[in-house]
Amino acid sequence: NAGVTQTPKFRVLKTGQSMTLLCAQDMNHEYMYWYRQDPGMGLRLIHYSVGEGTTAKGEVPDGYNVSRLKKQNFLLGLESAAPSQTSVYFCASSMRTENEKLFFGSGTQLSVL
Amino acid sequence: AQSVSQHNHHVILSEAASLELGCNYSYGGTVNLFWYVQYPGQHLQLLLKYFSGDPLVKGIKGFEAEFIKSKFSFNLRKPSVQWSDTAEYFCAAPPSGGYNKLIFGAGTRLAVHP
């Protein structure tokens, strides 16, 4: 019963390096999301997708790119990491018909030095 | 801009104490509101939700929340907390245009001491 799986769980980058965070869900959900969580700021939406092959910007999209080539996967890319991107990243998914009920992954702790 | 505010960032209680966590939203019109919870080492999960009808909604584990339109509030309550309620609690709401952009509050960390 995997649900939403994020990899990696921890990562340390140097400024300017690139990386990709992978999110996979096995619930056949149509919608997927990437959030970042920072102290005192709650969760802020980075990008989201309402279906395979479609993506849209959220509240804080700058510096990130996403792709949804397969329904079950949602990738978050950082092309040139900056210290301001140090955060905990959460992936989530939901059904189209009950899309207020998000299922979250366990998070990725990213530090950019 | 539409926003969701949680005023208490850290709350410390003893077991059996009553709990009330504040949540305020900034916009009018049709309002749907949610509380999510993240227990230590676990994923964020939906605790309860309000769509319409009875403004007092009940969720899992004895939690309830009351929607007060005149105060733009959706406070979370529990009459008697347990050590297992130690968690971080997030209020959330969708802006106009759909649920696929849930706005979360900053969260409240609750610590319950035995």
Interface residues (C-beta under 8 A of the other chain):
Chain A: G3 V4 Y31 Y33 Y35 G40 M41 G42 L43 R44 L45 Y48 V50 G58 E59 F90 A92 S94 N99 E100 K101 L102 F103 F104 G105 S106
Chain B: V4 Q6 H9 N32 F34 Y36 H43 L44 Q45 L46 K49 F90 P94 G98 Y99 N100 K101 L102 I103 F104 G105 A106 G107
